[in-house]
């Protein structure tokens, strides 16, 4: 009888961030502005890197990859969230939910790997400047980018297959504004302890491993900078790292808070707030962080956009 009363879920209902009408309007306008800034900013960086030959270097090649990732990353979650804030229909098909979960973790893991590659690029540029064009040759850049995308693809495929094979029955209300692993595990009508453990172990290993590699790179950079006697030279060398470090701290800080703790009721509520930071705000801030602190990018923007208008 129990099995007969169970209904297999074919669609989910995304509950979103809030159901307060006036707050939904405020959040819709705010998040729409951030999303437009993210799209315009990240696509602009990709455009200027492609168009300006001065930016055809390893550092900007990796930056263009990061900007492309941020564009798709925000587009995976924000449009659905925006529609949920102003429309009563908050449904998403089972296939659509699993696809969104896959794309979100594919792009997120790839971005983590790419940030690690960018730290290696900065290490070589500062600590081995004479060998930079050898160590960061075209083939090496392509290999770093390809490896980042490949690991992201395999990582997300692993979690997506495990989640999609779980039975979902009766409960279909996702307490989030997009389909993520932990909220879906709470809806599964089966024991999910193994899945939760694998999320913590695999995600923790990827996040912690890449973070350690980044910190090792910056430890070598900091040691090397101490040997530079000129304050101006030291400041100039480290200025190329500050933008990357800012993005790393924003991204890894929220990722650790979200995926390296047990999925309790209170933690899932906090995850929704934390997720806004790395799905809405961070992708919009990245172009500003890199553009405002980088003379080459600002020059390329002026050349490609402002001078083109006059």
Steps between C-alpha positions, in 0.01 A plus 500: 500500500784734584656449156165556327450833678837631384491730198813525287602863463514628140545869585623714786379828646776754564395690814749782443637745754184657638123503453451859628353695200670837555836334572468291184472820294803657671707184452391465137617852412824462700592160358405604146745793524775269630426245227514760222827636644636144510404429138623832362819505709610142440416496129680835462817352651479199267451738204794730580734207569416350160511833313810660658826331396681651800281282724591179315704377796454203737365716783224653288424172324422349842309815599284470187423139596406616851270770362333254264445264792350779713258591219373142465513449878261787568281409201455147634318618814402868492239505215302220665527679835378826346199332340418337835494843669231644270311194374280261692615202295815383679507152348797337332502157340706218648726504192529879517591485868770237447637698203520815710675307779750361250577836337532677834758257638677459166560875473570541873766228511657625175525850648676365810751315283551807282568722802770252597650519149498880519695489827763283330520753218563780751764290677692442176467865392638635828744230613629385159452799266786402267348156438138621494449468123646150509312370804174670397519429127185475290485122539525528878221760516271282291585200716419687821168624363405162351588317823289743703196447275553122490524463880188715537317279248596175680438638849150619415418184306587292808267694733223533240484126431490417873224756564287414195494131592336570837125434531289817550144447615226724644721791616604731215547845655863609470594744777736698283492729195667242275548123497798410717619170642427547870140628465423214261650240734253618766212413265617151405298211646810289566803498725731779378780477757742362239410780258547767768834351601619493139396863451706602803798279411521562125403868509720556804796334330462710184441828685765445767753358252473795260500749788820347639664518156402866473640574847825318414537717189447816703736382772777474238395838360508664845844348569630627166360850558698528824816475294401799287667802655304764313168583667366611163605175335346297782175694478484468121559124514237437766241729335457240226392248767254703708210465255545125483534469879179700553304268270654192666396613848147586386450173316667253735357662812141444386576155356649375828204634697249333267640155423727407790239473772208262570168569326282598797182706478676813626802450272277467191333832588844662533612338174230688309637830625861397442420374149384849400858619553670256262220468241384863472746741659846346441455450120398868476791620715773303322510723187507811722778357719717413199415803284546767768835365622655414165646768273514275193133404530393864555704607196345224290150602612564862401643393166227252406191678637554867578722585201275296277205728588677822405 
